[in-house]
Amino acid sequence: MNKQELATQMVKDSGMAKAYAVKVIDTLVDVITEELKKKDGKVTLVGFGTFKVVQRAAKTGRNPKTKETIKIPAKKVVKFVAGKKLKDLVE
């Protein structure tokens, strides 16, 4: 499902205007993004899940084409952990 399909479903379920639904989705993404940019940023939507930034350690990898060993640097990544309600629904 992409953003337009999500907005269309929101319109069907709530009766709101599609332009408003798209604006709500954009605002939600913007708010989550801004919070995750902060130090120790974390967004929890009870029952749905938690978005948080975690530090991925540096590691060594291998180029599959040349078999050469390469160093993969440490970096921050966004992690999503599904909440109990969501986990139970998709089982």
ABEGO torsion letter per residue (X at the ends): XBAAAAAAAAAAAAGBBAAAAAAAAAAAAAAAAAAAABBGBBBBBBGAEBBBBBBBBBBBBBBAAAGBBBBBBBBBBBBBBBBAAAAAAAX
